[in-house]
Amino acid sequence: MNSVPHRVLLPQWIFEKAAGDEKELYRLVRRYMWQSYQGYKIIRIEGSFAICERTDRFL
């Protein structure tokens, strides 16, 4: 497993849809990451970025 954190820029619509609700924000981010970035685990959200860790193996 790679311990180097990856920063994934989150689209603005996620923040607009969440409208300040932290639980909704995390739900939308998890859904977005599951669809677009399989193999990444969310560590935390910092500003407009999801700080992630890769869970899949690569060369």
C-alpha positions in Angstrom: 0.0 0.0 0.0 1.2 3.5 -0.9 1.4 5.8 2.1 1.9 9.0 0.0 -1.3 11.1 0.3 -3.0 12.1 -3.0 -5.0 15.4 -3.4 -8.1 15.1 -5.5 -9.7 18.3 -6.5 -13.5 18.1 -5.8 -16.0 19.7 -8.2 -17.8 22.8 -7.0 -21.2 21.2 -7.4 -20.5 19.0 -4.4 -20.1 22.0 -2.1 -23.2 23.7 -3.6 -25.3 20.6 -3.2 -24.1 20.0 0.4 -25.0 23.7 1.3 -22.9 23.6 4.5 -24.2 20.3 5.8 -21.0 18.3 6.7 -22.7 14.9 6.7 -24.1 15.6 3.2 -20.7 16.8 2.0 -19.0 13.6 3.1 -21.8 11.5 1.6 -21.4 13.3 -1.8 -17.6 13.1 -1.7 -17.7 9.4 -1.0 -20.1 8.9 -3.9 -18.0 11.0 -6.2 -14.8 9.2 -5.2 -16.4 5.8 -5.6 -17.6 6.6 -9.1 -14.5 8.5 -10.4 -11.6 7.4 -8.2 -12.0 3.7 -7.4 -9.0 2.5 -5.3 -8.7 5.7 -3.3 -9.6 5.9 0.4 -10.6 9.3 1.8 -8.6 10.4 4.8 -10.0 13.9 5.1 -11.3 16.9 3.2 -9.2 20.1 3.2 -10.7 23.1 1.4 -11.6 22.0 -2.1 -9.5 18.8 -2.0 -10.1 15.3 -0.8 -6.9 14.0 0.8 -6.7 10.3 -0.1 -4.7 7.2 0.1 -4.4 4.6 -2.7 -5.6 1.2 -1.7 -4.9 -0.6 -4.9 -1.5 -1.8 -6.0 0.3 -0.3 -9.0 3.6 -0.9 -10.7 
